[in-house]
Amino acid sequence: MKKIRYSPDVDAMLIEICDPLRGLRQRPIAFAEDEGQMILHYSSSGELVLIEILDVKQFISLESLSDEIPTR
């Protein structure tokens, strides 16, 4: 995993799944699938690039989020 971020304005955790040497710019998101509390983002080749977890506060305490995960 390259990076985990929390976006407080939409209460979502973003988890980048890609090679740190390549990054998202070289594997742009082509499409996404809604899987309930998660949105899975894929490249044009079908490779999972980003996981977006919605309503994170339901699963993780606010203290954990602010201490461990950078916000954007």
N, C-alpha and C positions, 0 to 999 in steps of 0.2 A: 504494500500500500504506500502510496506517495504522501497523501495528506488527508487529514480529517479536520473539518471545520464545522462550527455551529453558526447558524444564521438566526439570531433572535427575532428579527422582524417577521419571519414566517415559521418560527419554531421548527427548524429542520436541521438535521445533521447531514453533511455532505461528505461522502467517503470516495476519494479518487482511487480507482483501481487501475493502475497503469505502471509501466516501467518508468522509474524516476529519470532515466536518461532521455526518454522520449517525450513524456508529458502530454497534456491534453491538446496542445496546439498541433501536434503532429498526428493525433488521433481524435479528430473532432467528432462530436456527438452527431450521429445521423438520425437516430430515432430513439424513442423511449417507450417503455411499457409500464403501465400502472398495475402494481401488485398490492393493492390495499393501502397499507401504511408506508409502502415504499414505492419509489419510482426508479426503475432500472434504465440507465442510459447506455446505449450501444453505439459502437462505431459502424461505418458502412459495411465492414466485414463481419459484423455480428459479435464483435468482442465487447465484453462488459467494460465500460470506461468509468462510470460513476454510479454510486448508489446514493439516493436521496431518501432519508428516513423522515417521515412527517410526524408532527405532534410528539416530538422527542421528550417533552416534559412529562408525558404520561409514563415514560419508562425510566427516565434518569432524573435525579434530583438537580435542581438549579445549581447547587453548590458544586456538584461534580462537573457540570458543564463549564462553569466559569473557571474552575481550578485546573482542569486537565486539557480542555479543548479550546483552541483559539477561535474567536468569533470573527466574522467578516463584516 
